[in-house]
Amino acid sequence: MLRRKKIAGCLAEARDGAVVLGIGVNVGQTAEQLPDGAGSIRTLTGRAWDREELLSTLLDDLGRRYAAWRDGGLDAVYDGLGSRDFLRGRQVTVNGTSGVVTMIDRHGRLGIAVGRGEVVTVESGEVSYAR
């Protein structure tokens, strides 16, 4: 998310002891090429960006965070999640569970407040949220 517009998506899938990560980033699209609610780095910054440079920066950052996670688990990267937690406080639906996101816990699960003091944790699923 950048300026409350979705500019990227990520899909992670665990399989046979490994995680496959897919990342898509809207880099050079114009406003006319994007659906409602989406943005691109170009539309939100007002200038063109070099995709190879962005990819290099993304992979370097991902590599650093992965190494920290590998060495120290989620605790090693957890403190950096809060400021990036776009879903916190939003109404969501995940796997048929609807409520307001409370947080990502230290096990990587999404906490969803579903009633008076009741929080359900979800380990995986597709998240739909109200804009």
C-alpha positions as CSV (number, residue, x, y, z in Angstrom):
1,M,0.0,0.0,0.0
2,L,1.1,3.5,-0.8
3,R,-1.0,6.5,0.1
4,R,-3.9,4.1,0.8
5,K,-3.8,2.6,-2.7
6,K,-2.9,-1.0,-3.4
7,I,0.2,-1.1,-5.5
8,A,1.4,-4.6,-4.8
9,G,0.3,-8.1,-3.9
10,C,1.9,-11.0,-2.3
11,L,0.9,-14.7,-2.2
12,A,2.8,-17.2,0.0
13,E,2.2,-20.9,-0.1
14,A,3.8,-23.5,2.1
15,R,4.4,-26.8,0.4
16,D,6.7,-29.8,1.3
17,G,8.7,-27.8,3.9
18,A,9.3,-24.8,1.6
19,V,7.5,-21.6,1.0
20,V,6.8,-20.3,-2.5
21,L,6.4,-16.5,-2.6
22,G,4.8,-14.6,-5.5
23,I,5.0,-10.8,-5.6
24,G,3.5,-8.5,-8.0
25,V,4.1,-4.7,-8.1
26,N,2.3,-2.1,-10.2
27,V,5.2,0.0,-11.4
28,G,4.5,1.9,-14.6
29,Q,0.7,1.7,-15.2
30,T,-1.3,4.9,-15.8
31,A,-4.5,5.7,-13.8
32,E,-6.5,4.6,-16.8
33,Q,-4.9,1.1,-16.8
34,L,-5.7,0.4,-13.2
35,P,-8.9,-0.8,-11.4
36,D,-10.6,1.3,-8.7
37,G,-8.6,1.3,-5.5
38,A,-5.4,0.4,-7.2
39,G,-2.4,2.6,-7.9
40,S,1.1,2.2,-9.3
41,I,4.3,3.7,-8.2
42,R,4.1,5.9,-11.3
43,T,0.7,7.3,-10.6
44,L,1.4,7.9,-6.9
45,T,4.8,9.5,-7.3
46,G,4.3,11.3,-10.6
47,R,7.4,9.9,-12.3
48,A,8.6,6.8,-14.1
49,W,10.7,4.2,-12.3
50,D,13.3,1.8,-13.5
51,R,11.8,-1.7,-12.9
52,E,15.2,-3.4,-12.7
53,E,16.4,-1.0,-10.0
54,L,13.1,-1.5,-8.1
55,L,13.5,-5.3,-8.4
56,S,17.0,-5.1,-7.1
57,T,16.0,-3.0,-4.1
58,L,13.1,-5.3,-3.4
59,L,15.2,-8.4,-3.5
60,D,17.9,-6.9,-1.4
61,D,15.4,-5.9,1.3
62,L,13.6,-9.3,1.1
63,G,17.0,-11.0,1.5
64,R,17.9,-9.0,4.6
65,R,14.5,-9.7,6.2
66,Y,14.6,-13.4,5.3
67,A,18.1,-13.8,6.8
68,A,16.9,-12.0,10.0
69,W,13.8,-14.2,10.2
70,R,15.9,-17.4,9.5
71,D,18.3,-16.5,12.3
72,G,15.8,-15.2,14.8
73,G,12.3,-16.3,13.8
74,L,9.4,-14.0,13.6
75,D,10.6,-12.2,16.7
76,A,13.6,-10.9,14.7
77,V,11.3,-9.0,12.3
78,Y,8.1,-8.6,14.4
79,D,8.8,-5.1,15.6
80,G,8.8,-3.8,12.0
81,L,5.4,-5.3,11.2
82,G,3.2,-2.8,13.2
83,S,3.9,0.2,11.0
84,R,3.2,-1.8,7.9
85,D,0.1,-3.6,9.2
86,F,-2.4,-2.1,6.7
87,L,-5.2,-4.4,7.9
88,R,-5.2,-3.5,11.6
89,G,-8.5,-1.8,12.5
90,R,-10.1,-2.8,9.1
91,Q,-13.3,-4.9,8.7
92,V,-12.2,-8.1,6.9
93,T,-13.5,-11.5,5.9
94,V,-11.2,-14.5,5.9
95,N,-12.3,-18.1,5.3
96,G,-15.9,-17.1,6.2
97,T,-14.8,-15.3,9.5
98,S,-15.8,-11.6,9.5
99,G,-14.6,-9.0,12.0
100,V,-12.1,-6.3,12.7
101,V,-8.4,-7.1,12.5
102,T,-6.6,-6.6,15.9
103,M,-3.1,-7.6,15.0
104,I,-0.6,-10.1,13.5
105,D,0.5,-12.2,16.5
106,R,4.0,-13.5,17.2
107,H,3.1,-16.7,15.4
108,G,2.2,-14.9,12.2
109,R,-1.6,-15.4,12.7
110,L,-4.1,-12.7,11.9
111,G,-6.3,-11.8,14.9
112,I,-9.9,-10.9,14.1
113,A,-12.3,-9.5,16.7
114,V,-15.6,-11.2,15.9
115,G,-17.7,-10.3,18.9
116,R,-17.6,-9.0,22.5
117,G,-14.0,-9.7,23.5
118,E,-13.7,-12.7,21.2
119,V,-10.7,-12.8,18.9
120,V,-10.3,-15.6,16.3
121,T,-6.9,-16.2,14.9
122,V,-6.4,-17.2,11.3
123,E,-3.2,-18.9,10.0
124,S,-3.9,-18.6,6.2
125,G,-6.6,-17.6,3.8
126,E,-7.6,-15.0,1.3
127,V,-8.4,-11.7,3.0
128,S,-11.2,-9.4,1.7
129,Y,-11.5,-6.0,3.3
130,A,-13.8,-3.0,3.1
131,R,-12.3,0.1,1.5
